[in-house]
Amino acid sequence: MSINSRVSIIGAGGNVGGIVAYSIAMQGLAHEVILVDRDMDRARGKALDMNQAAAAMRSHSVVKVAESYADIKDSKIVVITAGFPRKDGMSRDDLLLKNAEIMREVVSEVKIYAPDSILIIVSNPLDAMTYVALKESGFPRERVIGMAGILDSARMTHFIQEKLGFGAGQIRASVIGGHGDSMVLLPRFSTVAGIPLSDLLSEKDIDEIVEKTKHGGAEIVKFLGSSAYLAPGKATAIMIESILRDSKKIFPCAIYLDGEYGHTDVVTGVPVTLGCEGGEKILHVTLDSSEKKQFAHSVSSVRDLIEVLRVKKFF
């Protein structure tokens, strides 16, 4: 565990932020978990509940509520989940601009009170919000990373197991690109106990898994009436664990590209080693012509969002 193991979660009153905090406390990953939310009573209630759960687990983690941003001082990691969901009558551009404003406001405070922290961005649209956080913070790119690829890969993993009917815990799925419909699934890099997916499933079955994964979040909204939060929260906690324990584990994360994969000045999901310095190394996967085309399309979708912000004089 890192000597400095204070983790702050901004937007902790929401479902995803709450699950991140709960996961950290239950695993004892951090000595202190700081909840930051505009709804102070909700945050206090969650902190009480989590602390009592931690006591039952005999975890040393202590959950506290920030009275102001000053209380995030010395955080090793700051998780940002704050943002608005899309409402009726709100265009995607409206949502983009609204959440970009929130991200800019939050990051401006983080710069002051936790200037050496690693930022993990969970707010949507994920890749664009990570780009905003990077530009607003001025932090090096390894300290501003977005959570998406772990979640998307987990969804693909589940749908592979569902299709096969076996292999739970032994499936390794690979997803890169932007978080959304343009994500790039890589079946040929996906395995079950080391066996290539193509040796176990037909092309038709694999295509069905690809489509289900791309719309996995929407399916949960249809049944639940709200966005997913358990899997996103746990995926974020997995990133936190690798950073605090300096594990150097490889995960697909949204990070700024500066020439990697032939793209620059954009954020998208690629394999990254996560250690005590954040996203320490970007790993290059050799893509075939079809995968390169899909990846370029995904990057282009993120660029379109960034361009909207530029046109609105956001940068």
C-alpha positions in Angstrom: 0.0 0.0 0.0 1.1 3.5 -0.7 2.4 5.6 2.2 0.1 8.4 1.1 -3.2 6.5 0.7 -5.8 9.2 1.0 -8.3 8.9 -1.8 -10.9 11.7 -2.5 -14.1 11.1 -4.5 -15.8 14.2 -5.9 -19.5 13.4 -6.6 -19.5 10.8 -3.9 -23.2 11.3 -3.2 -24.0 9.6 -6.6 -24.3 5.9 -7.1 -20.9 5.4 -8.8 -19.0 7.5 -6.4 -20.6 5.7 -3.5 -19.6 2.3 -4.8 -16.0 3.5 -5.4 -15.8 4.7 -1.8 -17.4 1.5 -0.4 -15.1 -0.8 -2.4 -12.0 1.1 -1.1 -13.2 0.9 2.5 -14.2 -2.8 2.3 -10.8 -3.7 0.9 -8.9 -1.4 3.2 -7.1 0.1 0.2 -6.7 3.6 1.7 -6.3 4.9 5.2 -8.7 7.7 4.4 -11.5 8.0 1.9 -12.8 11.6 1.5 -16.3 12.1 0.2 -17.0 15.4 -1.6 -20.5 16.3 -2.6 -22.8 19.3 -2.8 -25.4 17.3 -0.8 -23.6 17.3 2.6 -26.3 15.3 4.4 -26.3 12.6 1.8 -22.5 12.4 2.0 -22.6 12.3 5.8 -25.2 9.5 5.7 -23.1 7.5 3.3 -19.9 8.0 5.4 -21.7 6.8 8.5 -23.0 3.7 6.7 -19.6 2.9 5.2 -17.7 3.4 8.4 -20.0 1.0 10.2 -19.6 -1.5 7.3 -15.8 -1.1 7.6 -16.0 -1.7 11.3 -17.9 -4.9 10.7 -15.1 -5.9 8.3 -12.4 -4.8 10.7 -11.0 -2.6 7.9 -8.6 0.2 8.9 -10.1 2.6 6.3 -11.9 5.6 7.6 -14.5 7.5 5.5 -14.8 11.2 6.1 -16.9 14.0 4.5 -15.1 17.1 3.1 -16.5 20.3 4.6 -14.7 22.1 1.8 -12.2 21.3 -1.0 -9.4 22.1 1.4 -10.1 18.7 3.0 -8.8 16.8 -0.1 -5.3 18.1 0.6 -2.6 15.4 0.2 -4.8 13.0 -1.7 -2.8 10.5 -3.7 -5.8 9.9 -6.0 -8.8 12.1 -6.8 -11.8 10.4 -8.5 -14.2 12.7 -10.3 -17.7 11.3 -10.9 -19.5 14.6 -10.8 -21.8 15.5 -13.7 -25.3 15.7 -15.0 -27.3 12.9 -16.6 -28.9 13.8 -19.9 -32.5 15.1 -19.5 -35.4 15.4 -21.8 -34.9 18.3 -24.3 -31.2 18.4 -23.7 -29.0 17.8 -26.7 -25.8 15.8 -26.5 -23.9 19.1 -27.1 -25.8 20.7 -24.2 -24.8 17.8 -21.9 -21.2 18.0 -23.1 -20.9 21.7 -22.3 -22.7 21.4 -19.0 -20.5 18.6 -17.8 -17.4 20.3 -19.2 -18.2 23.3 -17.1 -18.5 21.2 -14.0 -15.3 19.3 -14.8 -13.4 22.6 -15.2 -14.8 24.0 -11.9 -13.9 20.8 -10.0 -10.4 20.5 -11.5 -9.6 24.1 -10.7 -10.1 23.3 -7.0 -8.1 20.1 -7.3 -5.2 22.0 -8.7 -5.2 24.2 -5.6 -5.6 21.6 -2.9 -4.2 18.4 -4.4 -1.7 19.5 -7.0 0.3 16.2 -6.8 -2.7 13.9 -7.1 -3.6 11.4 -9.8 -7.0 12.1 -11.4 -9.3 9.3 -12.4 -12.2 10.6 -14.5 -15.5 8.8 -14.5 -17.8 11.6 -15.7 -19.4 11.3 -19.1 -18.8 11.8 -22.0 -15.7 10.0 -20.6 -13.0 10.6 -23.1 -13.9 14.3 -23.7 -14.1 14.9 -19.9 -10.7 13.4 -19.4 -9.4 15.7 -22.1 -10.9 18.7 -20.3 -9.4 17.6 -17.0 -6.0 17.3 -18.6 -6.1 20.7 -20.2 -7.6 22.4 -17.1 -5.2 20.8 -14.6 -2.0 21.1 -16.6 -0.9 17.8 -15.0 1.3 15.4 -17.0 -0.8 12.9 -19.0 0.1 10.0 -16.8 -1.7 11.7 -13.9 -5.0 12.2 -15.7 -6.7 8.9 -16.8 -10.2 7.9 -17.5 -12.1 4.8 -16.4 -13.9 3.0 -19.3 -12.0 0.2 -20.8 -12.1 -2.0 -17.7 -15.9 -1.6 -17.6 -16.3 -2.3 -21.3 -14.0 -5.3 -21.2 -15.9 -6.6 -18.2 -19.2 -6.3 -20.1 -17.7 -8.2 -23.1 -16.4 -10.9 -20.6 -19.8 -11.4 -19.2 -21.4 -11.7 -22.6 -18.8 -14.3 -23.7 -19.5 -16.3 -20.6 -23.2 -16.0 -21.1 -22.8 -17.3 -24.7 -20.5 -20.1 -23.8 -22.1 -21.2 -20.5 -18.7 -21.9 -19.0 -15.3 -20.2 -18.3 -16.3 -17.7 -15.6 -13.2 -16.2 -14.1 -11.0 -17.5 -17.0 -12.1 -15.1 -19.7 -9.9 -12.2 -20.8 -11.6 -9.7 -23.2 -10.0 -6.8 -24.8 -11.7 -3.4 -25.7 -10.0 -0.2 -26.7 -11.1 3.2 -28.2 -13.7 5.7 -26.9 -16.3 4.9 -24.3 -19.5 4.6 -26.3 -21.0 3.1 -29.4 -17.7 3.6 -31.2 -15.7 1.4 -28.8 -13.4 -1.1 -30.5 -13.8 -4.7 -29.4 -10.8 -7.0 -30.1 -12.1 -10.6 -30.3 -8.8 -11.9 -31.7 -7.1 -10.7 -28.5 -9.7 -12.3 -26.3 -9.3 -15.7 -24.7 -10.9 -18.3 -22.4 -8.2 -20.0 -20.3 -5.7 -19.0 -23.0 -7.8 -20.5 -25.8 -8.6 -18.0 -28.6 -12.2 -16.9 -28.7 -12.4 -17.8 -32.4 -11.7 -21.5 -31.5 -14.8 -21.6 -29.2 -17.4 -19.5 -30.9 -18.6 -18.9 -34.4 -18.2 -15.6 -36.2 -21.9 -15.0 -35.8 -21.8 -15.6 -32.0 -18.8 -13.2 -31.7 -20.6 -10.5 -33.7 -23.6 -10.8 -31.3 -21.3 -10.4 -28.3 -19.7 -7.3 -29.9 -23.2 -5.7 -30.4 -24.4 -6.6 -27.0 -21.3 -5.1 -25.4 -21.6 -1.8 -27.3 -25.2 -1.5 -26.0 -24.5 -3.0 -22.6 -25.0 0.2 -20.7 -28.3 1.0 -22.5 -29.6 -2.4 -21.6 -29.1 -1.8 -17.9 -30.8 1.6 -18.1 -33.8 -0.1 -19.8 -34.2 -2.5 -16.8 -33.0 -0.4 -14.0 -34.3 3.0 -15.0 -30.9 4.5 -14.3 -27.3 4.1 -15.4 -25.1 1.2 -14.2 -23.1 1.9 -11.0 -21.9 -1.3 -9.5 -19.6 -2.4 -12.4 -18.4 1.2 -13.1 -17.7 1.7 -9.4 -15.8 -1.5 -9.0 -13.8 -0.9 -12.3 -12.7 2.4 -10.8 -11.7 0.7 -7.5 -9.6 -1.8 -9.5 -7.6 1.1 -11.0 -7.2 2.7 -7.6 -5.9 -0.6 -6.2 -3.3 -1.0 -8.9 -2.0 2.6 -8.4 -1.9 2.5 -4.6 -0.2 -0.9 -4.6 2.1 0.0 -7.5 1.1 -3.2 -9.2 2.0 -2.2 -12.7 -1.0 -4.1 -14.0 -2.2 -3.6 -17.5 -5.7 -2.2 -18.1 -7.4 -0.4 -20.9 -7.7 3.2 -19.8 -8.6 6.6 -21.4 -5.3 8.5 -21.7 -3.9 11.4 -23.9 -2.2 10.1 -27.0 0.8 12.0 -28.3 1.7 10.0 -31.5 0.8 6.5 -30.2 -1.3 4.5 -32.6 -0.8 7.3 -35.1 -2.9 9.8 -33.2 -2.1 13.0 -31.3 -3.9 15.6 -29.1 -6.8 13.3 -28.3 -7.9 11.0 -25.4 -9.0 7.5 -26.0 -8.8 4.0 -24.5 -5.6 2.0 -24.9 -3.7 -0.6 -22.8 -1.8 1.2 -20.0 0.3 0.0 -17.0 -1.1 1.4 -13.8 1.4 2.1 -11.0 2.2 4.6 -8.3 2.8 7.4 -10.9 -0.5 6.7 -12.6 -0.7 5.6 -16.2 3.0 4.9 -16.4 3.3 3.3 -19.9 1.1 3.1 -23.0 1.4 -0.3 -24.6 1.1 -0.8 -28.4 -1.2 -3.5 -29.8 -0.6 -4.4 -33.4 -4.0 -3.8 -35.1 -5.0 -5.3 -38.4 -6.5 -3.0 -41.2 -10.1 -3.5 -40.0 -9.2 -2.7 -36.4 -7.2 0.3 -37.4 -10.2 1.6 -39.3 -12.5 1.1 -36.3 -10.0 2.7 -34.0 -9.6 5.7 -36.3 -13.4 6.1 -36.4 -13.6 5.9 -32.6 -10.9 8.6 -32.2 -12.7 10.7 -34.7 -15.9 10.6 -32.5 -13.9 11.9 -29.6 -12.3 14.6 -31.7 -15.8 15.7 -32.7 -16.7 16.3 -29.1 -13.5 18.2 -28.4 -14.1 20.3 -31.5 -17.6 21.3 -30.1 -15.9 22.6 -27.0 -13.3 24.5 -29.1 -16.1 26.1 -31.2 -17.9 27.2 -28.0 -14.6 28.8 -26.9 -14.2 26.4 -24.1 -10.4 26.1 -24.5 
